[in-house]
């Protein structure tokens, strides 16, 4: 890992971070084909993003981080997404895992960010493991798939069953482990988001101390273990909506990139077998472009409304009620739906050239469609949950609300 990144200075802000990332966009684009071929974020891209401070967004200010809110997460992820979806996914997942690490006890945070202010954390929420309660902690054995950015991270935050001394499962949690105690298995062979390097990580009887284990069910009820929660309001954001929302940050950038690319070619690209001198002269093309652009604008409005609602409740120290939380999940589902549909329209408007391997549109299309199928993002479960809440139906279909 890179341990030579300069610390964030007191006068730095999110705006400065975004400008540094924007300056990196040409380099990120130039490496996008390599990232897809290698099925992981190219090392020069990771190093450049780390040096820019892109992975410090979820880190508390007391460790030199930005302590960013949800609007900041969307801003940062989307500006990376304008250049490359896989890079944006890695930035997003590391930042949110750093963020959740900052909700753990300060003693745990000190091990991670106190020891290395540039530490990075990846993670998987699903508890695909076995745990055994022992003196002072747990012995963990398991395999976790789709660990985005796992090639590059120092720590791994992995879903585990929390058990008692008799082996009975009493809760669901996540366990924070040093990545060098885990085996990395290259299992990421996919049609899109290839550069995210979402590998499998394996633990074989790894000891995890009690303070490195966090209850997911407590987090879903708004309870966090950090002793700094009273002053660091961002970490009080409702866990499930936070996790869902950050996953569509890359989609916003991909959508913007698709619109910009199709617009940039319209004045020079002909429409085959027609009398139009170029696409821009066609009313049909104009209508398609406008429809897609409005769908992406709609996605932005819902994403940023959701971010504002999460941040406002966190500042107030208030845990949103069920209807509010399900509406947040519905906002996220709508974002994924609108962006993917808009990109489909743009591909049709741009024409068959969209699918040339040299065209950025085909990668945008594939990355967006794969990311939109993340289980926490899909609109169907989110809309049904919101509909139940609107009708006062207490029985829900997912715990991630």
C-alpha positions in Angstrom: 0.0 0.0 0.0 1.0 3.6 -0.5 2.0 5.1 2.8 3.5 8.3 1.5 0.4 10.3 0.6 0.5 13.8 2.0 -1.9 14.4 4.9 -5.0 16.5 4.1 -4.3 20.1 5.3 -6.7 22.1 7.4 -7.5 24.4 4.5 -8.4 21.6 2.1 -12.0 20.9 1.4 -14.2 18.6 -0.8 -14.1 21.2 -3.6 -10.3 20.9 -3.7 -10.5 17.1 -3.7 -13.0 17.1 -6.6 -10.8 19.4 -8.7 -7.8 17.2 -8.1 -9.9 14.2 -9.3 -11.2 16.1 -12.3 -7.6 16.8 -13.3 -6.9 13.0 -13.2 -9.9 12.2 -15.5 -7.8 12.0 -18.7 -5.3 9.6 -17.1 -8.2 7.5 -15.6 -9.8 7.3 -19.1 -6.5 6.3 -20.7 -6.3 3.3 -18.3 -9.9 2.2 -18.5 -9.3 -0.4 -21.2 -6.3 -1.8 -19.2 -8.5 -1.9 -16.0 -11.1 -3.9 -17.9 -8.5 -6.3 -19.4 -6.7 -6.8 -16.0 -10.1 -7.0 -14.1 -8.8 -4.7 -11.4 -8.0 -1.0 -11.0 -4.6 -0.3 -12.6 -2.0 0.5 -10.0 -1.1 3.9 -11.5 -4.8 4.9 -11.2 -5.1 3.7 -7.6 -1.9 5.5 -6.6 -3.0 8.7 -8.3 -6.4 8.6 -6.6 -4.9 7.9 -3.3 -2.4 10.7 -3.6 -5.3 13.0 -4.5 -7.0 12.0 -1.2 -9.9 10.2 -3.0 -10.0 7.4 -0.4 -10.1 9.8 2.6 -13.7 10.8 2.1 -15.2 8.6 4.8 -12.2 9.0 7.3 -12.8 11.2 10.4 -11.1 14.6 10.4 -9.1 13.7 13.5 -7.2 11.3 11.3 -6.7 13.7 8.5 -9.8 12.7 6.5 -12.7 14.7 5.1 -15.5 13.2 7.2 -17.8 13.6 4.2 -21.6 13.6 4.2 -23.7 11.8 1.6 -23.7 14.8 -0.8 -19.9 14.6 -0.8 -20.0 10.9 -1.5 -22.2 11.5 -4.6 -20.0 14.4 -5.7 -16.8 12.4 -5.5 -18.0 9.1 -6.9 -19.8 10.7 -9.8 -16.8 12.8 -10.9 -14.7 9.6 -10.9 -17.5 7.9 -12.8 -17.4 10.4 -15.5 -14.0 9.0 -16.4 -14.4 5.3 -15.6 -17.1 3.2 -13.9 -14.8 0.6 -12.4 -12.6 3.2 -10.8 -15.6 5.0 -9.4 -16.9 1.7 -7.9 -13.6 1.1 -6.1 -13.5 4.7 -4.8 -17.1 4.3 -3.6 -16.7 1.0 -1.9 -13.4 1.9 -0.1 -14.9 5.2 1.1 -18.0 3.6 2.4 -16.1 0.8 4.2 -13.8 3.5 5.7 -17.0 5.3 6.7 -18.4 2.2 8.5 -15.1 1.6 10.2 -15.4 5.1 11.6 -18.6 4.0 13.4 -16.7 1.4 15.4 -15.0 2.0 18.8 -12.2 4.6 18.7 -9.7 2.0 19.8 -10.5 0.1 16.6 -10.3 3.3 14.5 -6.9 4.0 16.0 -5.6 0.6 14.8 -6.7 1.4 11.3 -6.4 5.2 10.7 -4.3 6.1 13.7 -1.6 3.6 12.6 -1.9 4.7 8.9 -3.9 7.8 8.0 -4.0 6.5 4.4 -5.4 3.1 5.3 -8.1 1.6 3.0 -10.8 -0.8 3.9 -12.9 -3.0 1.6 -15.8 -5.2 2.6 -18.7 -7.5 2.1 -21.9 -7.4 4.2 -23.2 -10.9 3.6 -22.3 -13.2 6.6 -20.8 -16.1 4.5 -18.6 -17.3 7.3 -18.4 -19.3 10.6 -17.4 -17.7 13.9 -16.5 -19.2 17.2 -16.5 -17.2 20.4 -13.2 -17.4 22.3 -11.6 -15.3 25.0 -11.3 -11.7 23.9 -12.9 -12.2 20.5 -13.8 -14.6 17.7 -12.1 -17.2 15.4 -13.4 -16.5 11.9 -13.4 -18.8 8.9 -15.2 -18.0 5.7 -15.2 -16.9 2.0 -16.6 -13.6 0.8 -17.3 -12.9 -2.8 -17.4 -9.6 -4.7 -14.9 -7.7 -2.5 -14.6 -4.6 -4.6 -11.1 -3.1 -4.5 -9.8 -6.0 -2.5 -6.5 -6.1 -4.4 -5.6 -2.7 -3.0 -6.9 -2.5 0.6 -5.2 -2.8 4.0 -8.2 -4.0 5.9 -11.4 -6.1 5.2 -14.7 -5.5 6.9 -16.5 -8.9 6.4 -20.0 -10.1 7.3 -20.1 -12.7 10.1 -22.6 -14.4 12.3 -22.1 -13.3 15.9 -22.2 -16.4 18.2 -22.2 -17.1 21.9 -19.9 -19.5 23.7 -22.2 -22.4 22.9 -22.0 -21.7 19.1 -25.5 -20.3 18.8 -26.0 -17.4 16.4 -27.2 -14.4 18.4 -26.7 -11.5 15.9 -25.4 -10.6 12.5 -22.2 -8.5 12.4 -19.1 -7.5 10.5 -15.6 -8.3 11.5 -12.6 -6.1 10.7 -9.5 -8.0 9.7 -6.1 -7.1 8.3 -6.1 -8.0 4.6 -2.7 -9.7 4.9 -4.3 -12.3 7.1 -6.7 -13.2 4.2 -6.2 -15.1 1.0 -7.2 -13.4 -2.2 -8.8 -15.5 -4.9 -9.3 -14.1 -8.4 -12.9 -14.9 -9.2 -14.1 -11.7 -10.9 -15.0 -12.6 -14.5 -17.9 -10.4 -15.6 -19.4 -8.4 -18.5 -19.2 -5.0 -16.8 -17.5 -3.2 -13.9 -14.5 -5.5 -14.6 -12.0 -2.9 -13.3 -13.6 -3.0 -9.8 -11.6 -6.1 -9.0 -14.4 -7.5 -6.9 -12.5 -10.7 -5.8 -13.1 -13.4 -3.2 -11.3 -13.1 0.1 -10.8 -16.1 2.4 -10.2 -16.3 6.1 -8.9 -19.5 7.7 -9.3 -19.4 11.5 -8.4 -15.7 11.8 -8.6 -14.2 15.3 -10.7 -11.0 15.5 -10.8 -9.1 18.8 -14.2 -8.1 20.3 -13.7 -4.4 19.5 -13.2 -5.3 15.8 -16.7 -6.8 15.6 -19.7 -4.6 15.0 -23.4 -5.6 15.2 -25.2 -5.0 11.9 -28.6 -5.2 13.5 -27.6 -2.4 16.0 -26.4 -0.3 13.1 -29.7 -0.8 11.3 -31.4 0.7 14.3 -29.2 3.7 14.4 -26.8 2.5 17.2 -23.1 3.0 16.5 -20.2 2.2 18.8 -17.9 5.2 18.1 -17.4 7.4 21.2 -17.1 10.4 18.9 -20.7 10.0 17.5 -22.0 13.1 19.4 -19.6 15.4 17.5 -19.1 13.6 14.2 -22.6 13.8 12.9 -22.0 12.2 9.5 -21.6 8.7 11.0 -25.1 8.9 12.5 -26.6 8.6 9.0 -29.1 5.7 8.7 -27.0 2.7 7.8 -29.1 1.0 5.1 -30.0 4.1 3.2 -26.4 5.3 3.4 -25.1 2.0 2.0 -27.7 2.0 -0.8 -27.2 5.6 -1.8 -23.5 5.6 -2.2 -23.8 2.7 -4.7 -25.5 5.0 -7.3 -22.8 7.7 -7.1 -20.9 6.1 -10.0 -24.2 5.8 -12.0 -24.6 9.6 -12.0 -21.1 10.1 -13.4 -21.7 7.3 -16.0 -24.9 9.0 -17.1 -23.3 12.4 -17.5 -20.5 10.9 -19.5 -22.9 9.2 -21.8 -24.8 12.4 -22.5 -21.6 14.4 -23.0 -20.2 11.8 -25.5 -23.3 11.6 -27.6 -23.7 15.4 -27.6 -20.0 15.8 -28.7 -20.5 13.6 -31.7 -23.9 14.8 -32.9 -22.7 17.7 -35.1 -20.3 15.4 -37.1 -21.9 12.0 -37.1 -24.2 11.2 -40.0 -27.4 9.2 -39.7 -27.0 6.4 -42.3 -29.6 6.0 -45.1 -31.2 9.4 -44.4 -30.9 12.9 -45.9 -29.8 14.5 -42.6 -26.3 16.1 -42.8 -25.7 15.0 -39.2 -27.5 13.7 -36.1 -27.9 17.2 -34.6 -30.2 18.1 -37.6 -32.7 15.4 -36.8 -35.7 16.2 -34.7 -35.9 12.5 -33.7 -32.4 12.6 -32.4 -33.0 15.8 -30.5 -36.0 14.2 -28.8 -34.0 11.2 -27.8 -31.2 13.2 -26.4 -33.5 15.5 -24.5 -35.5 12.5 -23.0 -32.3 10.8 -21.9 -30.8 14.0 -20.5 -34.0 14.6 -18.5 -34.0 11.1 -17.1 -30.5 11.6 -15.9 -31.4 14.9 -14.4 -34.3 13.2 -12.6 -31.9 10.7 -11.2 -29.7 13.5 -9.9 -32.7 15.2 -8.2 -33.7 12.0 -6.4 -30.1 11.1 -5.4 -29.4 14.5 -4.0 -32.8 14.6 -2.2 -32.0 11.3 -0.6 -28.5 12.6 0.4 -30.0 15.8 1.9 -32.6 13.8 3.9 -29.9 11.4 5.3 -27.6 14.2 6.2 -30.3 16.4 7.8 -31.5 13.6 10.0 -27.9 12.7 11.0 -27.2 16.4 11.9 -30.4 16.4 14.1 -29.4 13.2 15.8 -32.7 11.7 14.6 -33.2 8.2 13.2 -35.5 8.4 10.2 -38.8 6.6 10.5 -39.7 3.6 8.3 -41.6 5.5 5.7 -38.6 7.9 5.3 -36.1 5.1 5.1 -38.1 3.2 2.5 -38.5 6.3 0.5 -34.7 6.8 0.5 -34.3 3.2 -0.7 -36.9 4.0 -3.4 -35.0 7.1 -4.4 -31.9 4.9 -5.0 -33.9 2.4 -7.0 -35.2 5.1 -9.2 -31.7 6.5 -9.8 -30.5 3.1 -11.1 -33.6 2.6 -13.2 -33.5 6.1 -14.8 -29.8 6.1 -15.6 -29.7 2.7 -17.2 -32.8 3.5 -19.3 -31.3 6.8 -20.3 -28.1 5.1 -21.4 -30.1 2.7 -23.5 -31.8 5.6 -25.3 -28.4 7.3 -25.9 -27.0 4.1 -27.4 -29.9 3.9 -29.8 -29.6 7.6 -30.7 -25.9 7.4 -31.3 -26.3 4.3 -33.4 -24.4 1.0 -34.0 -21.1 2.7 -33.5 -21.9 2.7 -29.8 -20.8 -0.9 -29.6 -17.4 -0.6 -31.2 -14.7 -1.7 -28.8 -13.0 1.7 -29.1 -16.2 3.5 -28.1 -16.5 4.6 -24.4 -20.3 4.2 -24.7 -20.2 0.4 -24.8 -18.1 0.3 -21.5 -20.4 2.9 -19.9 -23.4 0.8 -20.9 -22.0 -2.4 -19.5 -20.6 -0.9 -16.3 -23.9 0.9 -15.6 -26.0 -2.2 -16.2 -23.9 -4.4 -14.0 -23.8 -1.8 -11.2 -27.5 -1.3 -11.4 -28.1 -5.0 -10.6 -26.5 -4.8 -7.1 -29.0 -6.4 -4.7 -29.2 -3.2 -2.5 -29.8 -1.0 -5.5 -32.5 -2.8 -7.5 -35.7 -0.9 -7.7 -38.2 -3.8 -7.3 -37.4 -4.5 -3.6 -37.1 -0.8 -2.9 -40.4 0.1 -4.4 -42.3 -2.7 -2.8 -40.8 -1.8 0.6 -41.9 1.8 0.1 -45.4 0.8 -1.0 -45.8 -1.3 2.1 -44.7 1.6 4.3 -47.1 4.0 2.6 -49.9 1.5 3.3 -48.9 1.0 6.9 -48.0 -2.6 6.4 -45.5 -3.5 9.1 -44.3 -6.8 7.7 -41.3 -5.9 5.4 -39.4 -8.0 2.9 -35.8 -6.9 3.7 -33.9 -6.0 6.9 -31.9 -3.4 5.0 -34.2 -0.4 5.6 
